[in-house]
Amino acid sequence: MYTERRYNYWTTIKWSRKGLYFGAATGLIAYVLHEIIGHDWFYVPWQPVALVGTALAFYLGFKNNVSYDRLWEARKIWGAIVNGSRSFAAAVLGFVGNLHASERHSYAELHAIHRRLIFRHLAWITCLRFQLRTPRTWEHKEEMINNYFPNFNTPEFNSMLEQEICVFLSKEEMAQLEGVSNRATQVLAMQTKDLQQLREAGLIDDFRHLELQRFVSAMYDEQGKSERIKNFPFPRQYATIPLLFTKIVSILLPLSLVHEIESNDPNLMWCVVPFNAIVTWVFILMEMIGDYSENPFEGTYNDVPIFSISRTIEIDLKEMLREKEVPPAIQPVDGMLM
């Protein structure tokens, strides 16, 4: 997520410069053809070009709206995970106790149980975070990202999941995760099993057990919503057509501009090149904005900052446990927050 007030203008141009180059190239071809053979051989009326351009503008607006909806839904999902995590930790600290236990447990024993449940929840968040960063064929590649922002760093691409979750899970639990395809799901299954065992030991009653399990079920829901966005791409037909239409407009527009400009002032024929470059650049820039917003978990600079959100949850939950070692909040680097 970019946290500065606005992108640097040069960065924006550099990011979308291929559209500028393409528009300048098609404009230059039209200008050269005009100078060599005259516009009568390839003249295109401006009315159909304007009609296609208007249709393209509506299409790009639709694509950007849908892409933003996917991005904003992803942010709402992780907002719900933040709220659910805090509520779950508070419920664990308040519900798990000696009130209904057949044998009283010491404060240290209860704290160990609280810590086990809350740390396992942090392991689930970490597993989900790594799973959402797993590349898909329709997503942007890391080398493309680094071309525009060399200092950009996606943490999940430079660390191992096992190293991250081993501080939250026991060796036995880590062994249970070996070879499974969806570790986040299995961690929540461990949580459910543990809660049932605590219920059987009398450390939580039926009502409190149901409440705690409700939080676990809610996390399953949020995980499923995240996976739906991650694993179902923005339909490829909607993602492909705008760029194709933009290139068609970029080719047809200068063929109509040469006639319009010549009828007003033949000395300004060179304006075909910059005019077409600017119009093409605007359309391609709008298309790229939607393109880079449609996959909010791929690990780019416009994504939901799930690493930062996860760290916020970790800080809150560890402070609830009164842990001595609490990690610092993630700070933006060059305006980028992951």
Number of C-alpha atoms within 10 A of each C-alpha: 18 19 14 12 7 9 11 10 9 10 12 13 14 13 17 20 16 15 24 22 15 19 30 24 18 23 29 20 16 27 22 13 16 20 12 9 10 15 19 9 9 16 17 18 15 17 10 14 20 15 12 17 20 12 14 20 18 12 17 26 15 14 23 21 15 16 22 19 14 19 21 16 17 25 20 14 17 21 15 15 21 19 11 18 24 18 15 23 24 16 16 22 19 11 19 24 23 16 13 14 17 10 11 14 13 11 11 9 12 17 16 13 19 22 21 17 22 26 21 22 25 24 24 23 27 25 21 20 21 21 20 22 19 14 16 15 7 13 19 16 14 16 10 12 17 13 12 15 16 10 12 20 19 18 13 19 14 8 11 11 16 14 9 15 19 13 13 21 21 13 10 8 15 15 10 14 15 10 8 10 10 12 21 23 18 17 24 20 15 15 21 17 13 15 23 17 13 18 20 13 14 19 24 24 18 12 11 18 19 15 15 23 19 13 17 20 15 16 24 16 14 19 21 14 15 22 16 12 19 24 12 11 15 18 8 9 8 13 19 12 13 23 18 12 20 24 18 15 24 28 21 23 28 29 27 22 25 28 21 16 16 14 10 10 9 12 9 11 19 15 17 25 21 16 17 28 23 17 20 27 24 17 23 25 20 18 23 19 17 20 18 20 25 26 28 29 27 24 29 29 23 21 23 26 22 26 20 17 22 21 19 16 21 26 18 17 24 19 13 15 18 10 11 8 9 14 11 10 14 15 11 14 13 12 15 20 25 25
